[in-house]
C-alpha cells in the first residue's frame, strides 16, 4: 500500500470518528434536560468542531482524488446504541452525561494519537491532523474537568 493510500485510509477513519462524535453529541443534546442546559452550548460547540474537522479531512482526501467516507463507523453506531439504552433507563444525571461524553472523547483522542504516531499520514496531512488533535485534547480535558466537578 502506498503512502497516499495509507494516508487516505487514516484520514477516512478520522472522518468517520468525527461523524460518530457529531452524532453522539446530537443525541446527547436531544436528551439533555433544562437542569443541564449549560452542557448544550458546549456539546453544540464540539459537534461544530467535528463538522469542521470532517470538512478539512474531506478536502485532504479529495486532494488525493480518493473516495471519501461520509458515514459513521460500526463501533460508533454501537456507542450511540449504548447511549440510547442508557437514556431509556433514565441515567441522565449530569455525571452520567459527562461520563459518557468523556468516554466518546477518549475514543476520538486515541484515534488521533494513533493517526499521528503510526507514521501512515502523508507529510501534507500531519499539520491539519496535529491541529485537530490539539482541539480534541482540549475538548476532552474540559469534559473531564466538568465530570470531576459533577462527582
N, C-alpha and C positions, 0 to 999 in steps of 0.2 A: 504494500500500500504506500503510495507516495505521501510526501509531507502535506501536500494540499489536501489529499483525500482524508488523511488523519485529522487535519485541522478542521475540515468541513464536518466530520463526524463529531468531534468535540464541540464545535460551535452549535451544531444542531441539537446535541444533548443539552447544552446550556439554554437554547431557545425553549426546548420542551420543559425544563425545570422552571424557567421563568414563567411559562404559561401555566404550569401547575401552581406556582406561587400566586399568580393573579387569581386563578380560580379559587384557591384556598382562602385568600383574603376576601374575595367577593362573597364566598359562602359565610365566612365569619361576620362580615358586615351585615348580612341579612339576618343573622341570629343574635346580634348584639342588642341588648335592651338599653333603655334610657339611662339606667344606672351606670353603664359603662360607655356613655356617649363619647367620652374623650378618646377612646380607642378607635372610633370610626374614622376620625381625621388621620390618625396615624396609619391605620390599615389602608385607607384610600391613598395616602402618600406612597406606601410601599407597593401597592398594586400599580400605581403610576410609574414608580421606579422600574418595576419589572417590564411594563409595557415599553418604556424607553430602552431598557436593556435588550429586549427582544428585537426592537426595530434596528438597533445598532448591530446586533449579531446577524440579523437577516441581511443587512446591507453588506456585511463582510462575506457571507456565504454567496450572495448574489454576485459579488465581485469576482468570485471564482467560477461563476457560470454553473453552479451546482444547484441541486434541488434543496428546497428549504422546508424544514419541519414546521408545521403550523399547529400541530395538536399538542396534547399533553402526554406525559409518559404513563405507562401502565402503573408504575409504583405511585405516581401522583394521583391517579384515579383511585387507587386503594386508600391512599391517605385521605382523600376527600370523603370516601365512603365511611371511614372511621369517624370523621367529623360529623357526618350525618347521624350515625348511630349514637354518638355522644350527645348530640342535641336532642334526640328522641327521649333520652333518659334525663334530660333537664340539667346536665352538667354545664351550665352556662355562667358559673360564677367567674369573677374576674381572674382569679388564679388559674382556673381551668382553661379559660380562653387564652391566657398568656402562656400557659404551659404548652398548649397545642401550637400556638404561633411560634414559640421558640423551637419546638420540635421541627416544624417546617423550615425555620431559618437555619437550624443545624444542618439539614439536608442540602439546602442550596449553598450554604457556606462550604460544605465538604465538596460539593461538585465543582465549585470554583477553585478550591485549593487543588483538587486533583487535576483539573484542566491546566493549571499553571505549573504544577510540579512534574507531571508525566512527560513533558517535553514534546507533546504532539501538536502544539499550536505553531502555526507559521509566525515568523517574526512580525509581520504586519498586524496580526491579531492580538499579540501579547499586550500592547498598551491599553487597548479597549477592555480586554478581559481583566487586566490588573485594576484598572479604574473601577470597573463594575464590582469586582471582588471587594474593594475597599468600601464601597457603598453598602454592599450586602453585610459585611462585617459590622459596620456602624449600626445598621438596622437590627441585626442580631443582638448586639450589645445593648441597645435601647430597650428592646423587648425583654431581654434577660433582666435588666435593671428594674423594669416595671414589674415583672413577675416576682422578683425578690422583694419588692416593696409590698406586693399583694399578699405575701405569706403571713 
